[in-house]
C-alpha cells in the first residue's frame, strides 16, 4: 500500500467501499499504515460521491474500476492519488499519483 500511495502517515484516504475482499484488505492496509480511512458509500448517486470526494480534500482515493469510472469521481479527486483496486485483490494500479503530499488532519464529525 505504501508504494501505491503518495499520502503520508496521518493523511485522509477515501475508500469507495464495497463488500468485497480487496476493499476489506485496502481498509486494513490504510489503517495499518497510520492513515485515516474515510469511507465513501458506493451506493450513493454519482454526483453525491463526487461532491463528497471534492469537499473532503482527500490525499488519496481508492476504489474499483467501475466506481472510479463513475461520472465526476476522478475529476472530484483532482490533486489526490487515485488507486484502482483489482477485483482479485492481487494488484493495485495507480491511476493518478496526486499532488497533495502532506497529511491533512481528519475532520471531526458531530
SULFEN-V639828 format. One record per residue. NEAR is the number of other C-alpha atoms within 8 Angstrom. Layout:
NEAR + NEAR
//
This chain:
7 + 6 + 5 + 9 + 12 + 12 + 14 + 10 + 8 + 10 + 15 + 16 + 15 + 14 + 13 + 13 + 10 + 7 + 6 + 6 + 8 + 11 + 13 + 9 + 9 + 9 + 10 + 8 + 9 + 13 + 10 + 7 + 8 + 8 + 13 + 11 + 11 + 8 + 8 + 11 + 9 + 9 + 4 + 7 + 6 + 10 + 8 + 8 + 13 + 14 + 9 + 9 + 14 + 10 + 6 + 6 + 9 + 14 + 19 + 16 + 14 + 12 + 13 + 11 + 9 + 6 + 10 + 10 + 8 + 9 + 8 + 9 + 14 + 11 + 7 + 10 + 16 + 7 + 8 + 15 + 18 + 14 + 15 + 13 + 14 + 12 + 7 + 7 + 10 + 6 + 7 + 10 + 9 + 11 + 8 + 8 + 10 + 13 + 7 + 9 + 9 + 8 + 11 + 10 + 7 + 7 + 4 + 4 + 3 + 2
//
